[in-house]
Amino acid sequence: MRKPLLSVFLGLILILSIFFRVWKLNIVPIELFGDELDVGLQAYSILTTGNDYLGNRLPVMFHSFSEYRYPMQLYMDVPFIFIFGLNQIGVRAVPVLMGLLTLVLTFLLLKHLFNKKVAFIGLIFMAISPWHFNFSRQANDAGILLPFVIGGTLFFIKGMEKYKFLLVSIVLFALSIYTYAISVAFVPLFVLFLLGIYRKNIFTYSLPKLAAAFLLGAVILIPFVKSILSGISSERFSVIAVNSGDSVFQEVVDKRRWSESILTRFFYNTKSITFDRTFTNYLTSFSTDFLFTKGDPNMRQGIEGFGQMYRFDTVLLVLGGFYILFQLTRDKADKKKFYIIMVWLLLAPIPSSLTKDGGNHASRLVLMIPPLITITSLGLNSLLEKARSTRFKIMLGLLIIIMVFEITRFYHRYFVIWSNESSRFWQSGFRETLTFVKNVDPEYSRIIFNNTYEPMLPRFLFYYQYDMRKFQKEFTGDRHMENIVPNVDGFSLGGKYYFGELKKPIEKLADAETLVVASADKDATNPEIFYNGPLKLLKQVDSPVGLPIFYIFTNKTSE
């Protein structure tokens, strides 16, 4: 293909990628789930107060209601909240932007490692990847990590020829540590590997230049190191680690109850069981179930009916794998680029394998995407190079038909079916509920919210667009106090809003000055109370399949 035609083709792919990544972004996924709300709230608080929403000044690690959060996405979201407001678009703009940047950097990296044709194939495959597409439309930290690692790799390789690119690489790799926890385990190992295979190139630079490069990375990482020493950065891992909780110890007890022999103690102890679970997680990451058929069982992270990759990728991965093995056996081949891809793929599952259910956790395994895309691109490229005979042309034609079918099926399922089927995973119903409550808020002196279906406070703050300076002054904690108001165990905000567990019968909660938001699942299991008693049902909020989620009611005496 000639240069002008390649440029037009590249532009068309990017335009289509932009279109599909922003189309219906405010309603697909159907609603903002907890982590997305948290991103928006923290960015909104930084924008309006300079503090996170719990009052910490420009923090390195953001203190959220349930845990500490890595800062990169939260700070990046501040200008988009300023531009678009505190809403779905403002929250999801960062992953869309970083998803598009991933496409560009993937093209540049593959072009630098291989050639333009492989780069174009890789660009297309990354653009249509179910795995990457999903994370580029939701405010999950996994969606913003890839550009830093891909860019860091690209500029590291270019840095073997020009020192300035090496400095760019160091900045990107260092900043990646602030994006998502898995980078803390992956990036140091991967950088050590790069230093190892390019050691001869590295030492062509003078010692002062190398010292300056090391110092640059160290300075960027100083705040993160301080957070590690304080224990903040590792707090989340201690909860999700593969050996956290009592399950490992309980398995040791269960196995040893039949024998206390030396062999039993050797095979069944906390270390051996932890290793076994970690190794199982690692192998599961490469399983056909995860990659091609079932994907992540969490419907926020996987699209039901699809694996993390397309089924046709199985053929391309095999072709690409054979192509790489063949190249590694050739004496004159540039083997470094193939080592980079393979080692990247082998290292990528390690961080996730150290966590509970890490074998099929799509966000923690997100770093597998670039090497897998590269291998499938090499597989298709090798097929194209052989597609001169009639047999190979027929095979290629059949493959293209299957690809078009699968890709069309994915987009249809994503935009039409999955968004509704996965509504519970996205905790839908809060936007409609709180928008209604905000509109009638002035009519009531007390509003009581159920806080046990999902934590209501962050959703209340988000959809109310609550003044964060005011919140920081009013908020005294979210621990439930018994009977904070009659028949409610919970906490209050500003003397008007109460969040907690509603005690039955919930009819007692409503009076002329009180509005109640009750969970259909937890509280109002018998909706007849709204039709045969003193209650006035103002609104019923239903799921996409018609099941009630919330009842918003008061007392008929308020009429």
C-alpha positions as CSV (number, residue, x, y, z in Angstrom):
1,M,0.0,0.0,0.0
2,R,1.2,3.5,-0.8
3,K,1.9,6.1,1.8
4,P,-1.2,8.3,1.1
5,L,-3.5,5.2,1.2
6,L,-2.0,4.0,4.4
7,S,-2.5,7.4,6.0
8,V,-6.2,7.4,4.9
9,F,-6.6,3.9,6.2
10,L,-5.0,4.8,9.5
11,G,-7.2,7.8,9.8
12,L,-10.4,5.8,9.1
13,I,-9.5,3.3,11.7
14,L,-9.0,6.0,14.3
15,I,-12.2,7.7,13.4
16,L,-14.2,4.5,13.7
17,S,-12.4,3.7,17.0
18,I,-13.3,7.2,18.4
19,F,-16.9,6.8,17.2
20,F,-17.5,3.4,18.9
21,R,-15.7,4.4,22.1
22,V,-17.8,7.5,22.6
23,W,-21.2,6.3,21.1
24,K,-23.8,6.0,23.9
25,L,-21.0,6.5,26.5
26,N,-23.5,8.0,28.9
27,I,-25.8,4.9,28.9
28,V,-23.5,2.0,27.9
29,P,-22.4,0.7,30.4
30,I,-25.8,1.4,31.8
31,E,-24.7,3.3,34.9
32,L,-21.6,4.2,36.8
33,F,-20.5,1.5,39.3
34,G,-18.9,2.3,42.6
35,D,-15.3,2.7,41.5
36,E,-16.3,5.0,38.7
37,L,-18.4,7.2,41.0
38,D,-15.4,7.3,43.3
39,V,-13.1,8.6,40.4
40,G,-15.6,11.3,39.6
41,L,-16.1,12.4,43.2
42,Q,-12.4,12.5,44.0
43,A,-11.7,14.5,40.8
44,Y,-14.6,16.8,41.6
45,S,-13.3,17.3,45.2
46,I,-9.8,18.1,43.9
47,L,-11.3,20.5,41.4
48,T,-13.4,22.4,43.9
49,T,-11.5,22.1,47.2
50,G,-7.9,21.0,46.4
51,N,-8.4,18.0,48.7
52,D,-9.7,14.5,48.3
53,Y,-13.3,14.1,49.5
54,L,-12.1,13.1,53.0
55,G,-10.0,16.3,53.3
56,N,-6.5,15.2,52.4
57,R,-4.5,17.9,50.5
58,L,-3.4,16.9,47.0
59,P,-2.7,13.3,48.1
60,V,-0.4,10.7,46.5
61,M,-2.8,7.9,47.5
62,F,-6.5,9.0,47.6
63,H,-8.4,8.0,50.7
64,S,-11.8,6.7,49.6
65,F,-14.6,5.4,51.8
66,S,-13.6,1.7,51.5
67,E,-9.9,1.8,50.5
68,Y,-6.9,3.8,49.2
69,R,-6.9,4.6,45.4
70,Y,-4.0,5.0,43.0
71,P,-3.9,8.7,41.9
72,M,-3.2,8.8,38.2
73,Q,-6.8,8.5,36.8
74,L,-8.2,10.6,39.6
75,Y,-6.0,13.6,38.8
76,M,-6.3,13.1,35.0
77,D,-10.1,13.3,35.4
78,V,-10.1,16.7,37.0
79,P,-10.0,18.8,33.7
80,F,-12.7,16.5,32.2
81,I,-15.0,17.0,35.2
82,F,-14.4,20.8,34.7
83,I,-15.3,20.6,31.0
84,F,-18.2,18.1,31.0
85,G,-19.4,18.3,34.6
86,L,-19.9,15.6,37.2
87,N,-21.6,13.0,35.0
88,Q,-21.0,9.8,33.0
89,I,-19.1,11.6,30.2
90,G,-16.9,13.5,32.6
91,V,-15.9,10.3,34.4
92,R,-15.4,8.1,31.4
93,A,-13.6,10.6,29.2
94,V,-10.1,9.6,30.6
95,P,-10.3,5.9,29.7
96,V,-11.7,6.8,26.2
97,L,-8.7,9.1,25.7
98,M,-6.2,6.7,27.0
99,G,-7.8,3.9,25.0
100,L,-7.2,5.9,21.8
101,L,-3.7,6.7,22.9
102,T,-3.1,2.9,23.3
103,L,-4.1,2.4,19.7
104,V,-1.6,4.9,18.4
105,L,1.2,3.7,20.6
106,T,0.5,0.1,19.7
107,F,0.8,1.0,16.0
108,L,4.1,2.9,16.7
109,L,5.6,0.1,18.7
110,L,4.8,-2.7,16.2
111,K,6.0,-0.5,13.4
112,H,9.3,0.0,15.2
113,L,9.6,-3.7,16.0
114,F,8.4,-5.2,12.8
115,N,6.9,-3.3,9.9
116,K,3.9,-1.1,8.8
117,K,1.8,-4.0,7.8
118,V,2.1,-5.8,11.1
119,A,1.5,-2.4,12.8
120,F,-1.7,-1.8,10.9
121,I,-3.0,-5.3,11.7
122,G,-2.1,-4.7,15.4
123,L,-3.9,-1.3,15.3
124,I,-7.1,-2.9,13.9
125,F,-6.9,-5.9,16.4
126,M,-6.5,-3.5,19.3
127,A,-9.3,-1.3,18.1
128,I,-11.8,-4.2,18.0
129,S,-10.5,-6.2,20.9
130,P,-13.4,-7.0,23.3
131,W,-10.9,-6.9,26.2
132,H,-9.5,-3.5,25.4
133,F,-12.8,-2.0,24.1
134,N,-14.6,-2.7,27.4
135,F,-11.9,-1.1,29.5
136,S,-11.7,1.9,27.3
137,R,-15.3,2.8,28.0
138,Q,-15.3,2.5,31.8
139,A,-13.3,4.3,34.5
140,N,-11.4,1.3,35.6
141,D,-7.7,1.8,36.4
142,A,-6.8,-1.0,34.0
143,G,-7.9,1.2,31.1
144,I,-5.2,3.9,31.7
145,L,-2.2,1.6,32.4
146,L,-1.6,0.4,28.9
147,P,-0.3,3.6,27.3
148,F,2.3,4.1,30.0
149,V,3.7,0.6,29.6
150,I,3.5,0.4,25.8
151,G,4.9,4.0,25.5
152,G,7.6,3.1,28.0
153,T,8.6,0.1,26.0
154,L,8.6,2.0,22.7
155,F,10.8,4.8,23.9
156,F,13.1,2.4,25.8
157,I,13.9,0.7,22.5
158,K,14.3,4.0,20.7
159,G,16.4,5.1,23.7
160,M,19.0,2.6,22.7
161,E,19.8,5.0,19.9
162,K,19.0,8.4,21.3
163,Y,19.4,9.3,25.0
164,K,16.4,11.7,25.1
165,F,14.0,8.8,24.3
166,L,15.5,6.8,27.2
167,L,14.5,9.7,29.5
168,V,11.0,9.7,28.1
169,S,10.8,5.9,28.7
170,I,11.9,6.3,32.3
171,V,9.3,8.9,33.0
172,L,6.5,6.8,31.5
173,F,7.5,3.6,33.3
174,A,7.8,5.5,36.6
175,L,4.5,7.2,36.2
176,S,2.9,3.8,35.4
177,I,3.4,2.9,39.0
178,Y,0.8,5.5,39.9
179,T,-1.9,4.1,37.7
180,Y,-2.8,0.6,38.9
181,A,-1.4,-1.8,41.5
182,I,-0.4,-4.5,39.1
183,S,2.2,-2.2,37.6
184,V,4.1,-2.3,40.9
185,A,4.9,-6.0,40.3
186,F,5.1,-6.0,36.5
187,V,7.1,-2.9,35.6
188,P,10.2,-3.5,37.7
189,L,10.5,-7.1,36.4
190,F,9.9,-6.0,32.8
191,V,12.4,-3.1,33.0
192,L,15.0,-5.4,34.4
193,F,14.5,-7.8,31.5
194,L,14.8,-4.9,29.0
195,L,18.0,-3.7,30.7
196,G,19.4,-7.2,30.5
197,I,18.9,-7.8,26.8
198,Y,20.0,-4.2,25.9
199,R,22.9,-4.1,28.4
200,K,25.5,-3.5,25.6
201,N,23.5,-0.6,24.3
202,I,22.9,0.9,27.7
203,F,26.6,1.0,28.6
204,T,27.4,3.0,25.5
205,Y,26.1,6.0,27.4
206,S,28.4,7.7,29.9
207,L,28.1,7.1,33.6
208,P,26.8,10.7,34.3
209,K,24.0,10.2,31.8
210,L,23.0,6.9,33.3
211,A,23.1,8.4,36.8
212,A,20.9,11.3,35.6
213,A,18.4,8.9,34.1
214,F,18.3,6.8,37.3
215,L,17.9,9.9,39.4
216,L,15.0,11.1,37.2
217,G,13.1,7.9,37.8
218,A,13.9,7.9,41.5
219,V,12.6,11.4,42.0
220,I,9.3,10.6,40.3
221,L,8.9,7.5,42.6
222,I,9.8,9.2,45.9
223,P,6.2,10.0,46.8
224,F,5.1,6.4,46.0
225,V,8.0,4.9,48.1
226,K,6.8,7.1,51.0
227,S,3.3,5.7,50.7
228,I,4.8,2.1,50.6
229,L,6.8,2.8,53.8
230,S,3.6,4.1,55.5
231,G,1.7,0.9,54.5
232,I,-0.9,2.8,52.5
233,S,0.0,1.4,49.1
234,S,0.0,-2.3,50.3
235,E,-3.2,-2.1,52.3
236,R,-5.5,-3.1,49.4
237,F,-3.2,-6.1,48.4
238,S,-3.3,-7.4,52.0
239,V,-7.1,-7.9,51.5
240,I,-7.1,-9.4,48.0
241,A,-3.8,-11.5,48.2
242,V,-4.2,-15.2,47.4
243,N,-3.3,-16.1,51.0
244,S,-5.4,-13.5,52.7
245,G,-8.1,-14.5,55.1
246,D,-8.5,-17.9,56.7
247,S,-9.1,-20.1,53.6
248,V,-5.4,-21.2,53.2
249,F,-5.1,-22.1,56.9
250,Q,-8.4,-23.9,56.9
251,E,-7.3,-26.0,53.9
252,V,-4.2,-27.0,55.8
253,V,-6.3,-28.0,58.8
254,D,-8.7,-30.0,56.5
255,K,-5.9,-31.9,54.8
256,R,-4.0,-32.6,57.9
257,R,-6.9,-34.1,59.9
258,W,-6.3,-37.4,58.1
259,S,-2.6,-37.6,58.9
260,E,0.2,-35.8,60.8
261,S,3.1,-37.5,59.0
262,I,6.1,-35.7,57.7
263,L,4.9,-36.0,54.1
264,T,1.5,-34.6,54.9
265,R,3.1,-31.6,56.6
266,F,5.5,-31.2,53.7
267,F,2.7,-31.3,51.0
268,Y,0.1,-29.4,53.0
269,N,1.3,-26.2,54.7
270,T,0.5,-22.5,54.1
271,K,3.4,-22.0,51.8
272,S,2.7,-25.0,49.5
273,I,-1.0,-24.2,49.3
274,T,-0.3,-20.6,48.5
275,F,2.1,-21.6,45.8
276,D,-0.4,-24.1,44.4
277,R,-3.2,-21.4,44.2
278,T,-0.8,-18.9,42.6
279,F,0.4,-21.4,40.0
280,T,-3.2,-22.4,39.3
281,N,-4.1,-18.8,38.8
282,Y,-1.2,-18.3,36.5
283,L,-2.1,-21.2,34.2
284,T,-5.8,-20.2,34.2
285,S,-4.8,-16.9,32.7
286,F,-3.8,-18.8,29.5
287,S,-6.9,-21.1,29.5
288,T,-9.2,-21.3,26.6
289,D,-12.2,-20.7,28.9
290,F,-10.8,-17.3,29.9
291,L,-9.3,-16.2,26.6
292,F,-11.9,-17.5,24.1
293,T,-15.2,-18.8,25.5
294,K,-16.2,-17.5,29.0
295,G,-13.9,-14.6,29.9
296,D,-14.1,-12.9,33.2
297,P,-17.3,-14.1,35.1
298,N,-17.7,-10.6,36.5
299,M,-20.0,-9.0,33.9
300,R,-18.4,-5.6,34.3
301,Q,-15.1,-7.0,33.1
302,G,-16.3,-9.5,30.6
303,I,-19.0,-9.6,28.0
304,E,-21.2,-12.7,28.6
305,G,-21.0,-15.0,25.6
306,F,-17.5,-13.9,24.7
307,G,-14.0,-14.6,26.0
308,Q,-11.5,-11.8,26.4
309,M,-10.6,-12.4,22.8
310,Y,-12.5,-13.6,19.8
311,R,-12.7,-17.3,18.9
312,F,-11.0,-16.7,15.6
313,D,-8.0,-15.5,17.6
314,T,-7.2,-19.1,18.4
315,V,-6.1,-19.8,14.9
316,L,-4.1,-16.6,14.7
317,L,-2.4,-17.2,18.0
318,V,-1.2,-20.6,16.8
319,L,0.0,-19.2,13.5
320,G,1.8,-16.3,15.3
321,G,3.3,-18.6,17.9
322,F,4.7,-20.9,15.2
323,Y,6.0,-17.8,13.3
324,I,7.9,-16.6,16.4
325,L,9.3,-20.0,17.1
326,F,10.5,-20.2,13.6
327,Q,12.2,-16.8,13.8
328,L,13.9,-17.7,17.0
329,T,15.6,-20.7,15.3
330,R,17.0,-18.5,12.5
331,D,20.6,-17.4,13.0
332,K,20.2,-14.0,11.3
333,A,16.9,-13.1,12.9
334,D,16.6,-10.1,15.2
335,K,15.6,-12.1,18.2
336,K,15.3,-9.3,20.8
337,K,11.9,-8.2,19.5
338,F,10.5,-11.7,19.8
339,Y,12.0,-12.1,23.3
340,I,10.3,-8.8,24.3
341,I,6.9,-10.1,23.2
342,M,7.2,-13.5,24.8
343,V,8.7,-12.3,28.1
344,W,6.0,-9.6,28.3
345,L,3.3,-12.3,27.9
346,L,4.9,-14.5,30.5
347,L,5.3,-11.8,33.1
348,A,1.9,-10.2,32.6
349,P,-0.2,-12.7,34.6
350,I,2.2,-12.7,37.6
351,P,0.6,-9.8,39.5
352,S,-2.9,-11.2,39.1
353,S,-1.9,-14.7,40.0
354,L,-0.9,-13.4,43.4
355,T,-4.5,-12.4,44.2
356,K,-7.7,-14.2,44.9
357,D,-9.5,-15.4,41.7
358,G,-6.6,-13.8,39.8
359,G,-6.7,-16.4,37.0
360,N,-9.7,-14.9,35.3
361,H,-9.6,-11.3,36.5
362,A,-9.6,-9.3,33.3
363,S,-8.5,-6.0,34.8
364,R,-5.6,-7.4,36.7
365,L,-4.6,-9.3,33.5
366,V,-4.9,-6.3,31.2
367,L,-1.1,-6.3,30.5
368,M,-1.6,-9.5,28.5
369,I,-3.4,-7.6,25.8
370,P,-0.4,-6.1,24.0
371,P,1.6,-9.3,23.5
372,L,-1.5,-11.3,22.6
373,I,-2.4,-8.7,20.0
374,T,1.1,-8.7,18.7
375,I,1.1,-12.5,18.3
376,T,-2.2,-12.6,16.5
377,S,-1.0,-9.8,14.2
378,L,2.1,-11.8,13.3
379,G,-0.2,-14.8,12.7
380,L,-2.4,-12.9,10.3
381,N,0.6,-11.3,8.6
382,S,2.2,-14.8,8.0
383,L,-1.1,-16.0,6.5
384,L,-1.3,-13.0,4.2
385,E,2.2,-13.6,3.0
386,K,1.3,-17.1,2.0
387,A,-2.1,-16.2,0.5
388,R,-0.9,-16.5,-3.1
389,S,-2.1,-20.0,-3.7
390,T,-5.8,-20.7,-4.2
391,R,-5.9,-22.9,-1.0
392,F,-4.6,-20.1,1.2
393,K,-6.8,-17.5,-0.5
394,I,-9.9,-19.7,0.4
395,M,-8.6,-20.1,4.0
396,L,-8.1,-16.3,4.2
397,G,-11.5,-15.6,2.8
398,L,-13.2,-18.0,5.3
399,L,-11.3,-16.4,8.1
400,I,-12.3,-12.9,7.1
401,I,-16.0,-13.9,6.9
402,I,-15.8,-15.5,10.4
403,M,-14.0,-12.4,11.7
404,V,-16.7,-10.0,10.4
405,F,-19.4,-12.2,11.9
406,E,-17.8,-12.4,15.3
407,I,-17.0,-8.7,15.5
408,T,-20.5,-7.7,14.4
409,R,-21.9,-10.1,17.0
410,F,-19.7,-8.6,19.7
411,Y,-20.8,-5.0,19.0
412,H,-24.4,-6.0,18.9
413,R,-24.2,-7.8,22.1
414,Y,-22.3,-5.0,23.8
415,F,-24.6,-2.2,22.9
416,V,-28.0,-4.0,22.7
417,I,-28.0,-6.9,25.1
418,W,-25.1,-6.9,27.5
419,S,-25.8,-3.4,28.9
420,N,-29.2,-4.6,30.1
421,E,-28.2,-8.1,31.2
422,S,-25.3,-6.7,33.3
423,S,-27.3,-4.0,35.0
424,R,-27.0,-5.4,38.5
425,F,-23.2,-5.6,38.1
426,W,-23.3,-1.8,37.3
427,Q,-25.6,-1.2,40.2
428,S,-28.2,0.5,38.1
429,G,-31.1,2.4,39.6
430,F,-29.3,4.9,41.7
431,R,-29.1,7.6,39.0
432,E,-32.9,7.6,38.5
433,T,-33.6,7.4,42.2
434,L,-31.3,10.2,43.3
435,T,-32.3,12.5,40.4
436,F,-35.9,12.2,41.5
437,V,-35.1,12.6,45.2
438,K,-33.0,15.7,44.5
439,N,-35.9,17.3,42.7
440,V,-38.3,16.8,45.6
441,D,-35.7,17.4,48.3
442,P,-36.9,20.9,49.3
443,E,-40.3,19.5,50.3
444,Y,-38.9,17.5,53.2
445,S,-37.0,18.1,56.4
446,R,-35.6,14.6,56.6
447,I,-34.6,12.0,54.0
448,I,-33.8,8.4,54.9
449,F,-31.8,6.2,52.5
450,N,-31.3,2.5,52.6
451,N,-27.5,1.9,52.8
452,T,-27.4,-1.9,52.6
453,Y,-28.3,-2.6,49.0
454,E,-25.1,-0.8,47.9
455,P,-23.4,2.1,49.8
456,M,-25.7,5.1,49.2
457,L,-23.5,7.9,50.4
458,P,-21.1,8.2,47.4
459,R,-24.0,7.9,45.0
460,F,-25.9,10.6,46.9
461,L,-22.9,12.9,46.8
462,F,-22.3,12.3,43.1
463,Y,-25.8,12.7,41.7
464,Y,-26.6,15.6,44.1
465,Q,-23.3,17.2,43.1
466,Y,-23.0,18.0,46.8
467,D,-20.7,20.8,47.9
468,M,-17.5,19.0,48.9
469,R,-16.3,21.8,51.2
470,K,-19.7,21.5,53.0
471,F,-19.4,17.7,53.0
472,Q,-15.9,17.7,54.5
473,K,-17.2,19.9,57.4
474,E,-20.3,17.8,58.0
475,F,-19.1,14.3,57.6
476,T,-18.1,12.6,60.8
477,G,-17.9,9.0,59.7
478,D,-20.1,6.3,58.1
479,R,-20.2,3.8,60.9
480,H,-23.8,2.7,61.8
481,M,-25.1,3.9,65.1
482,E,-28.1,2.1,66.6
483,N,-31.4,4.1,66.3
484,I,-29.7,7.2,65.0
485,V,-33.4,8.0,64.2
486,P,-36.2,5.7,65.3
487,N,-36.0,2.4,63.4
488,V,-32.8,3.3,61.5
489,D,-29.3,2.1,62.4
490,G,-26.9,4.3,60.5
491,F,-25.2,7.7,60.2
492,S,-26.3,11.2,59.3
493,L,-25.1,14.0,57.1
494,G,-25.9,17.7,57.7
495,G,-28.8,16.9,60.1
496,K,-31.2,16.1,57.2
497,Y,-29.9,13.0,55.4
498,Y,-29.7,9.6,57.1
499,F,-28.1,6.5,55.6
500,G,-28.5,3.1,57.2
501,E,-30.3,-0.1,57.7
502,L,-34.1,0.3,57.8
503,K,-35.9,-1.7,60.4
504,K,-39.2,-3.4,59.7
505,P,-42.0,-2.5,59.6
506,I,-40.8,0.4,57.4
507,E,-44.2,2.0,57.5
508,K,-43.1,3.5,60.8
509,L,-40.4,5.5,59.1
510,A,-42.5,7.9,57.1
511,D,-44.3,11.0,58.3
512,A,-45.4,14.2,56.8
513,E,-41.9,15.7,56.8
514,T,-39.9,12.5,56.0
515,L,-39.0,11.0,52.6
516,V,-37.8,7.3,52.6
517,V,-35.8,5.5,49.9
518,A,-36.2,1.8,50.6
519,S,-34.7,-1.2,48.8
520,A,-37.1,-3.6,47.2
521,D,-34.7,-6.4,47.9
522,K,-33.9,-5.6,51.5
523,D,-36.8,-3.6,52.9
524,A,-40.1,-3.5,51.0
525,T,-40.4,-7.2,50.1
526,N,-44.2,-6.8,50.2
527,P,-45.2,-3.9,47.9
528,E,-48.8,-4.1,49.0
529,I,-47.9,-1.8,51.9
530,F,-47.9,1.1,49.5
531,Y,-51.5,0.5,48.4
532,N,-53.3,-0.6,51.5
533,G,-52.1,1.7,54.2
534,P,-50.9,5.1,55.3
535,L,-47.9,5.3,52.8
536,K,-47.8,7.3,49.7
537,L,-45.6,5.8,47.0
538,L,-44.0,8.6,45.0
539,K,-41.8,6.6,42.6
540,Q,-40.9,3.0,41.9
541,V,-37.5,2.5,40.2
542,D,-37.2,-0.7,38.2
543,S,-34.3,-2.6,36.6
544,P,-34.2,-3.0,32.8
545,V,-36.0,-6.4,33.2
546,G,-38.9,-4.8,35.2
547,L,-37.9,-5.9,38.7
548,P,-38.3,-3.2,41.4
549,I,-35.0,-1.8,42.9
550,F,-36.2,1.1,45.0
551,Y,-39.4,2.5,46.4
552,I,-39.5,6.2,47.3
553,F,-42.3,7.0,49.6
554,T,-43.7,9.3,52.3
555,N,-46.9,9.5,54.4
556,K,-50.2,10.3,53.0
557,T,-50.7,13.0,55.7
558,S,-48.1,15.1,53.7
559,E,-50.7,15.6,51.0
